[in-house]
Amino acid sequence: MTTPTPRLRLHGVTADRPAHPFPRRVVDDVSLTVAPGQLVPLMGPSGSGKTSLLQVASGLLAPTAGTVEVDGALADASDRKAWARRRRRTIGIVHQRLDLLPGLTVLDNVALPLLLDRRPVREAHHRARASLDRVGLGHLADHSPTTLSGGERQRVAVARAVVGERRLVLADEPTAALDTAAAEGVVELLAELAAAGTSVLMATHDSRLASWADRVVVLRDGRAVDAVTPAPGSAP
């Protein structure tokens, strides 16, 4: 039986951010593989490197050392057009700041990756409505994001990340603004995507969400210090 090609493979990845007087190391020699259908949370205290690692995995932060592979192909950090194409088509991202555009409706915010990829408007809106329905917000499609609660905006960001044919979803604290029931609903959606073959890498502080995971990677000071596999049948 052949082993499926990993959706994401980080090998010896190190990344620095500008700081005075010297660059600050935010990811330090991390190797990580996420296979098709896996849900992998990144856990660790604030400042441990979770967001930075997700940015490396999405092409938004160039590594200073190491390699990034997406779907078995080496991803050139300097090829911005290729990374932008991946983020429009196959990599969905839930940013910690959400990055919803107030001048667009909720529907167009969710459809935006498809519209930027020059998909027909009718197709993009159809897929966006289906994605909003999955997070329980189909009735708010024509609203402005500025009229929504924090939790509703969080779910809109999740809907945008999973719209279309996403093979890899990178989620930075996707449940941070949600109450317990809504948070479990979002993670259940991500788990359903994983069960259907999507790979999910998720930064979170919420240890309860680890029960949905295939394994949990723990970061500290930019390094992966532990990897834990939850007991079978531990998901709610």
N, C-alpha and C positions, 0 to 999 in steps of 0.2 A: 504494500500500500504506500503510495507516494505521499510525502508531507506537503500540504498546501503552502504556496509561497506566502510569506508574511506580508500583511498589508503595510506594516511599518517596521523598520529595523533601524535602531540607532546603535552605532558601534563606536565606543570610546569617545563619545561626544563631550566636548568642552566648549563653553561659551562665556564670553566676557561682555560686560556693559561699561560704557565710558564712565569714569568717576575721577575725581581729583584727590590726590595727585597721580594715582595709578588706576588702570581699569580694574573693575570689580568682577571677580569670578562668580558666576551665578549657576553654572552647570559644570560639574567636575568629573570627567571621565565616566559618563553614564552609558551603559549598554542595555538595550531594552528591545524586546520583540513583541509585537501584537499580531496575532494570527487572525485570519478571517473568523468572525463569529465570537471573538473574545471581548469581554468587558473588563477593563483593567483600571481601577482607581489608583491615582497617585495621592499619597497621604504624607503629611508632615506639617510642622509648624509654619506659621507665616515667615516668609523669607527663606524657606528651604529650597526653593528653585522650581516649584511646581509649574508656575505660570511660564517661567523662562523655558522650561523643557517643552511645554506645549507649543511655545512660539518657535522653537527650533524645529519641532516636528511638522509645523505648518508653513515653514519657510519665511516666517516673519522676523526671525532672529538667526543670523548666520553663525554657524559654529566656528570657533577658532581652531578646533582640531576635531578629528573623527569624521564619520560618514553618516549620511541619512539615506535610507533606501525606502521608496514608496512603490508597492506592488512589484518588488523585485528589481527595480531599476534605481541606479544611483542617481540621487537628486543633487544637481549642481546648485549650491547656495547662491551663486552669482546670476543664475538664469531666472530673473524675476518674472519674465513672461510665462515661463513654464510653470512656476509656482502659482502665479495668478490664475492660470488655466486650471490647475488642480483644485484651487479653492473655489472656482466657479462650478466645477463639474463633479469632482469625486471626494473632496475633503470638506466636511462641514465643520464650522467652528462656532462655539458659544463663547464669546469674549466675556471677561469678567465685568467690563463696563457696558456690556450688551451692544453698544454702538448701533442703536436703532436710529433711523433718520426721521426727525420730527416733521419734515416737509412731505413725507410719503404716508399713505395709508398703511395700516397694519398688513393688508394683503400685499401691497407692493413692496413693503419691507421684506416679507417672507419670500416673495417671488424674485427679489433683486438678483441673487446669483444667476438665476436662469435668464433674466432679462439682460444682464450684462454679458451673458454667453450667447445673446442674440437668438434665444428661443422665441418662437411665436408667442405673442402676448396671451392669446387664448390658452395655449398649453401651459405657459408659466403660471397664469392665474388659476387654472384648474388644479395644478399640482400644489400650488400654495394653499388653496382652500382645503384640499385634502390634508395637508400638513397641519393647518390650523385646527381642523376637526380632531386630529389625533391628540392635540394638547387641550382640547375642550374650549377653543376660542373662536370657532367658526362664526359665531354671532357678532364678533367684533371686527370682522374683516374690513369694514369701511370706516372704522374709527382711526383717529390719529393716535400714535403711541403716547402723546402727551396727556391724553385723557385716561390712560390706564393706570392701574395700581402697580407698585413695584413687582409684585408677584406675577401679574398679567404680562408685564413687559418681559420678565424672565422667561415665561413660557413662549412668548412670541419669538424670542431669540433662539429658543430650542427648536421651534417650528422651522425657522429659517435654516438652522444647521442641518436639519434632516430632510429638507425638501429635495426632490429629484432623486437621482441614483447615487446616493452617497455610499461609498465603500469604506470610508474612515471618518469618524466623528471625533473631534477633539473638543472637550467641554471643560471650561474653566469655572469651577464652582457653579454648576448649572442649577443648583437648588438653594443658593445662598439666601434669596429673598422670599423663600416659600415656607408656608407652614408645613407641619409634618405630613398631612394628608396629600397636599399638592406636591411636596418633595418626593414622596413615594410614587406618586403618579408619573412624574417626570422620569425617575430612575426606572420604573417599570417599562416606560416607553423605550428608553435606551436599551434595557434588557431584551425587549421584544425585537428591536432592530438587530441586536447581537445574535439572537436566536435565528434570525432570518439571514445571517451572514455578514452583517455590517460589523466592522471593528470599532470599538469605542475605547478611547483613552480619556479619563476624566479626573481632573484635580478636585479634591474635596477635603473638607475638614470633618465631615460627618461620618463617624465610624459606623453608624447604623447601615450606611449604604454599602459597606464592604460585603454584607451578606449576599448581595446580588452578583458578586464578582467571580471571575475565574481565578484571579489572583490579585493581591494588593501589593503595590510597590511603595516602599517608604523612603522618602528623601529627607536628608538632613545636611545642611550647609552645601547644597548643590550635588551631593553624592547619593547614590542609591545604596542604602545601608541594610535593607532587608526586603524580602519578597515573601508574602504569606499567601497560602492557598486556603481559602475558607473550606470548612467541612462540607461534604456533599449534603444537599438537602437543607442548607442553612438559610436559604432565601425565604422571605416571608411568603 
